[in-house]
Amino acid sequence: MTKLEMAIYNSIKYTDTDHLKDLAIDGDTNLNFEIEVEEDVYYSPLMVASVVGCVPVLEILLTNPGIDLNYQDEETGCNSFWLASMYGKGGAMNLLASKGIDILNKHKETGKNALHVAI
């Protein structure tokens, strides 16, 4: 992970919106990299922000025109909306849905979508 990627990850993890803004998240900044959040589990910055559930952080990330809104975890096939649902982050789910994320995304193995997980 580069220094910039680590700084972005830490800003998301600790919901430091001021620092995240200072990192100049623009069209030239790649936000589609993977972060190892636990052993052999990799999420994109948008996925991490969805799990954290901080809407202001998500809003900053979503201003980047190159962000892949429907980025999926390679192993499970889950996207940020699915993860926000799993962690009970309704505000994140609402924002992601308003931006056009695939809300019917399903887990590869279980076939469950976000509604199944939320229940």
CYANA upper distance limits for C-alpha pairs under 8 A (distance plus 0.5 A):
  1 MET  CA      5 GLU  CA      6.46
  1 MET  CA      6 MET  CA      6.82
  1 MET  CA     35 ILE  CA      8.24
  2 THR  CA      6 MET  CA      6.68
  3 LYS  CA      7 ALA  CA      6.60
  4 LEU  CA      8 ILE  CA      6.64
  4 LEU  CA     23 LEU  CA      8.33
  5 GLU  CA      9 TYR  CA      6.60
  5 GLU  CA     33 PHE  CA      8.38
  6 MET  CA     10 ASN  CA      6.61
  7 ALA  CA     11 SER  CA      6.59
  8 ILE  CA     12 ILE  CA      6.76
  8 ILE  CA     20 LEU  CA      6.81
  8 ILE  CA     23 LEU  CA      7.91
  8 ILE  CA     45 PRO  CA      8.17
  9 TYR  CA     13 LYS  CA      6.53
  9 TYR  CA     35 ILE  CA      8.11
  9 TYR  CA     45 PRO  CA      6.99
  9 TYR  CA     48 VAL  CA      8.49
 10 ASN  CA     14 TYR  CA      6.46
 10 ASN  CA     16 ASP  CA      8.46
 11 SER  CA     15 THR  CA      6.14
 11 SER  CA     16 ASP  CA      5.22
 11 SER  CA     17 THR  CA      7.26
 11 SER  CA     19 HIS  CA      6.76
 11 SER  CA     20 LEU  CA      6.04
 12 ILE  CA     16 ASP  CA      6.91
 12 ILE  CA     17 THR  CA      8.13
 12 ILE  CA     20 LEU  CA      7.87
 12 ILE  CA     45 PRO  CA      7.92
 12 ILE  CA     48 VAL  CA      7.66
 12 ILE  CA     49 ALA  CA      6.34
 12 ILE  CA     52 VAL  CA      8.36
 12 ILE  CA     57 VAL  CA      6.96
 13 LYS  CA     48 VAL  CA      7.73
 13 LYS  CA     49 ALA  CA      7.65
 13 LYS  CA     52 VAL  CA      7.36
 15 THR  CA     54 CYS  CA      7.12
 15 THR  CA     57 VAL  CA      6.94
 16 ASP  CA     20 LEU  CA      6.75
 16 ASP  CA     57 VAL  CA      8.26
 17 THR  CA     21 LYS  CA      6.60
 17 THR  CA     56 PRO  CA      7.47
 17 THR  CA     57 VAL  CA      6.35
 17 THR  CA     60 ILE  CA      8.24
 18 ASP  CA     22 ASP  CA      6.80
 19 HIS  CA     23 LEU  CA      6.90
 20 LEU  CA     24 ALA  CA      7.95
 20 LEU  CA     25 ILE  CA      7.84
 20 LEU  CA     57 VAL  CA      8.28
 20 LEU  CA     60 ILE  CA      8.17
 21 LYS  CA     25 ILE  CA      6.99
 21 LYS  CA     60 ILE  CA      7.61
 24 ALA  CA     29 THR  CA      8.18
 25 ILE  CA     29 THR  CA      6.23
 25 ILE  CA     60 ILE  CA      8.16
 25 ILE  CA     61 LEU  CA      7.63
 25 ILE  CA     63 THR  CA      8.29
 25 ILE  CA     64 ASN  CA      6.72
 26 ASP  CA     63 THR  CA      7.91
 26 ASP  CA     64 ASN  CA      5.66
 26 ASP  CA     65 PRO  CA      7.76
 27 GLY  CA     64 ASN  CA      5.98
 27 GLY  CA     65 PRO  CA      5.95
 27 GLY  CA     66 GLY  CA      6.26
 28 ASP  CA     66 GLY  CA      8.45
 29 THR  CA     64 ASN  CA      8.25
 29 THR  CA     66 GLY  CA      8.49
 30 ASN  CA     66 GLY  CA      7.51
 30 ASN  CA     67 ILE  CA      7.86
 31 LEU  CA     44 SER  CA      7.79
 31 LEU  CA     45 PRO  CA      6.85
 31 LEU  CA     46 LEU  CA      8.25
 31 LEU  CA     61 LEU  CA      8.34
 31 LEU  CA     64 ASN  CA      8.38
 31 LEU  CA     66 GLY  CA      7.88
 31 LEU  CA     67 ILE  CA      6.22
 31 LEU  CA     68 ASP  CA      8.44
 32 ASN  CA     44 SER  CA      6.34
 32 ASN  CA     45 PRO  CA      7.57
 32 ASN  CA     67 ILE  CA      6.70
 32 ASN  CA     68 ASP  CA      6.94
 32 ASN  CA     71 TYR  CA      8.20
 33 PHE  CA     44 SER  CA      6.15
 33 PHE  CA     45 PRO  CA      7.72
 34 GLU  CA     42 TYR  CA      6.11
 34 GLU  CA     43 TYR  CA      5.79
 34 GLU  CA     44 SER  CA      5.22
 34 GLU  CA     45 PRO  CA      7.75
 35 ILE  CA     42 TYR  CA      5.64
 35 ILE  CA     43 TYR  CA      5.76
 35 ILE  CA     44 SER  CA      6.52
 35 ILE  CA     45 PRO  CA      7.68
 36 GLU  CA     40 ASP  CA      7.17
 36 GLU  CA     41 VAL  CA      6.07
 36 GLU  CA     42 TYR  CA      4.87
 36 GLU  CA     43 TYR  CA      7.08
 37 VAL  CA     41 VAL  CA      6.34
 37 VAL  CA     42 TYR  CA      6.34
 37 VAL  CA     43 TYR  CA      7.24
 38 GLU  CA     42 TYR  CA      7.89
 42 TYR  CA     73 ASP  CA      7.58
 43 TYR  CA     47 MET  CA      6.10
 43 TYR  CA     48 VAL  CA      6.72
 43 TYR  CA     73 ASP  CA      6.97
 44 SER  CA     48 VAL  CA      6.87
 44 SER  CA     71 TYR  CA      7.95
 45 PRO  CA     49 ALA  CA      6.66
 46 LEU  CA     50 SER  CA      6.62
 46 LEU  CA     58 LEU  CA      7.38
 46 LEU  CA     61 LEU  CA      7.40
 46 LEU  CA     69 LEU  CA      8.25
 46 LEU  CA     80 SER  CA      7.01
 47 MET  CA     51 VAL  CA      6.79
 47 MET  CA     79 ASN  CA      7.52
 47 MET  CA     80 SER  CA      5.09
 47 MET  CA     83 LEU  CA      7.51
 48 VAL  CA     52 VAL  CA      6.72
 49 ALA  CA     53 GLY  CA      6.41
 49 ALA  CA     54 CYS  CA      6.92
 49 ALA  CA     57 VAL  CA      7.12
 49 ALA  CA     58 LEU  CA      6.53
 50 SER  CA     54 CYS  CA      7.66
 50 SER  CA     58 LEU  CA      7.65
 50 SER  CA     80 SER  CA      6.26
 50 SER  CA     81 PHE  CA      7.68
 50 SER  CA     83 LEU  CA      7.13
 50 SER  CA     84 ALA  CA      5.53
 50 SER  CA     89 LYS  CA      7.74
 50 SER  CA     92 ALA  CA      6.35
 50 SER  CA     93 MET  CA      8.31
 51 VAL  CA     80 SER  CA      8.25
 51 VAL  CA     83 LEU  CA      6.54
 51 VAL  CA     84 ALA  CA      5.77
 51 VAL  CA     87 TYR  CA      6.60
 51 VAL  CA     89 LYS  CA      7.63
 52 VAL  CA     89 LYS  CA      8.31
 53 GLY  CA     58 LEU  CA      8.49
 53 GLY  CA     84 ALA  CA      7.38
 53 GLY  CA     89 LYS  CA      5.72
 53 GLY  CA     90 GLY  CA      8.44
 53 GLY  CA     91 GLY  CA      7.48
 53 GLY  CA     92 ALA  CA      5.93
 54 CYS  CA     58 LEU  CA      6.95
 54 CYS  CA     91 GLY  CA      8.47
 54 CYS  CA     92 ALA  CA      7.47
 55 VAL  CA     59 GLU  CA      6.57
 55 VAL  CA     91 GLY  CA      6.90
 55 VAL  CA     92 ALA  CA      6.15
 55 VAL  CA     95 LEU  CA      7.87
 56 PRO  CA     60 ILE  CA      6.88
 57 VAL  CA     61 LEU  CA      6.85
 58 LEU  CA     62 LEU  CA      6.51
 58 LEU  CA     92 ALA  CA      7.87
 59 GLU  CA     63 THR  CA      7.03
 60 ILE  CA     64 ASN  CA      8.06
 61 LEU  CA     67 ILE  CA      8.08
 62 LEU  CA     67 ILE  CA      7.32
 62 LEU  CA     69 LEU  CA      8.50
 69 LEU  CA     80 SER  CA      8.35
 69 LEU  CA    100 GLY  CA      8.46
 69 LEU  CA    101 ILE  CA      6.46
 70 ASN  CA     79 ASN  CA      6.41
 70 ASN  CA     80 SER  CA      7.77
 70 ASN  CA    101 ILE  CA      6.36
 70 ASN  CA    102 ASP  CA      6.99
 71 TYR  CA     79 ASN  CA      6.29
 71 TYR  CA     80 SER  CA      7.94
 72 GLN  CA     76 THR  CA      8.28
 72 GLN  CA     77 GLY  CA      5.60
 72 GLN  CA     78 CYS  CA      5.63
 72 GLN  CA     79 ASN  CA      4.98
 72 GLN  CA     80 SER  CA      8.03
 73 ASP  CA     77 GLY  CA      5.45
 73 ASP  CA     78 CYS  CA      5.86
 73 ASP  CA     79 ASN  CA      6.93
 74 GLU  CA     78 CYS  CA      8.48
 75 GLU  CA    108 LYS  CA      8.33
 76 THR  CA    107 HIS  CA      6.00
 76 THR  CA    108 LYS  CA      5.74
 76 THR  CA    109 GLU  CA      7.44
 77 GLY  CA    105 ASN  CA      8.35
 77 GLY  CA    106 LYS  CA      7.37
 77 GLY  CA    107 HIS  CA      6.01
 77 GLY  CA    108 LYS  CA      5.92
 78 CYS  CA     82 TRP  CA      6.35
 78 CYS  CA     83 LEU  CA      7.45
 78 CYS  CA    105 ASN  CA      7.00
 78 CYS  CA    106 LYS  CA      6.79
 78 CYS  CA    107 HIS  CA      5.95
 78 CYS  CA    108 LYS  CA      8.11
 79 ASN  CA     83 LEU  CA      6.96
 79 ASN  CA    102 ASP  CA      8.48
 79 ASN  CA    105 ASN  CA      7.27
 80 SER  CA     84 ALA  CA      6.57
 80 SER  CA     96 LEU  CA      8.42
 81 PHE  CA     85 SER  CA      6.70
 81 PHE  CA     92 ALA  CA      8.14
 81 PHE  CA     93 MET  CA      6.11
 81 PHE  CA     96 LEU  CA      6.94
 81 PHE  CA     97 ALA  CA      8.03
 81 PHE  CA    101 ILE  CA      7.54
 81 PHE  CA    102 ASP  CA      8.00
 81 PHE  CA    103 ILE  CA      6.83
 81 PHE  CA    105 ASN  CA      8.44
 81 PHE  CA    114 ALA  CA      7.62
 82 TRP  CA     86 MET  CA      6.75
 82 TRP  CA    103 ILE  CA      7.87
 82 TRP  CA    105 ASN  CA      7.24
 82 TRP  CA    106 LYS  CA      8.17
 82 TRP  CA    113 ASN  CA      7.32
 82 TRP  CA    114 ALA  CA      5.32
 82 TRP  CA    117 VAL  CA      8.30
 83 LEU  CA     87 TYR  CA      6.79
 83 LEU  CA    114 ALA  CA      8.39
 84 ALA  CA     88 GLY  CA      6.55
 84 ALA  CA     89 LYS  CA      5.46
 84 ALA  CA     90 GLY  CA      7.63
 84 ALA  CA     92 ALA  CA      6.78
 84 ALA  CA     93 MET  CA      6.39
 85 SER  CA     89 LYS  CA      6.49
 85 SER  CA     90 GLY  CA      7.46
 85 SER  CA     93 MET  CA      7.16
 85 SER  CA    114 ALA  CA      6.12
 85 SER  CA    115 LEU  CA      8.12
 85 SER  CA    117 VAL  CA      6.97
 85 SER  CA    118 ALA  CA      6.01
 86 MET  CA    114 ALA  CA      7.69
 86 MET  CA    117 VAL  CA      6.16
 86 MET  CA    118 ALA  CA      6.69
 88 GLY  CA    118 ALA  CA      7.52
 89 LYS  CA     93 MET  CA      6.81
 90 GLY  CA     94 ASN  CA      6.60
 91 GLY  CA     95 LEU  CA      6.81
 92 ALA  CA     96 LEU  CA      6.57
 93 MET  CA     97 ALA  CA      6.49
 94 ASN  CA     98 SER  CA      6.68
 95 LEU  CA     99 LYS  CA      6.90
 96 LEU  CA    100 GLY  CA      7.07
 96 LEU  CA    101 ILE  CA      6.19
 97 ALA  CA    101 ILE  CA      5.83
 97 ALA  CA    102 ASP  CA      7.99
 97 ALA  CA    103 ILE  CA      7.09
103 ILE  CA    113 ASN  CA      8.33
103 ILE  CA    114 ALA  CA      7.41
104 LEU  CA    113 ASN  CA      6.23
104 LEU  CA    114 ALA  CA      7.29
105 ASN  CA    113 ASN  CA      6.08
105 ASN  CA    114 ALA  CA      7.55
106 LYS  CA    110 THR  CA      8.35
106 LYS  CA    111 GLY  CA      5.76
106 LYS  CA    112 LYS  CA      5.71
106 LYS  CA    113 ASN  CA      4.80
106 LYS  CA    114 ALA  CA      7.75
107 HIS  CA    111 GLY  CA      5.48
107 HIS  CA    112 LYS  CA      5.97
107 HIS  CA    113 ASN  CA      6.96
112 LYS  CA    116 HIS  CA      6.10
112 LYS  CA    117 VAL  CA      7.27
113 ASN  CA    117 VAL  CA      6.98
114 ALA  CA    118 ALA  CA      6.49
115 LEU  CA    119 ILE  CA      6.77
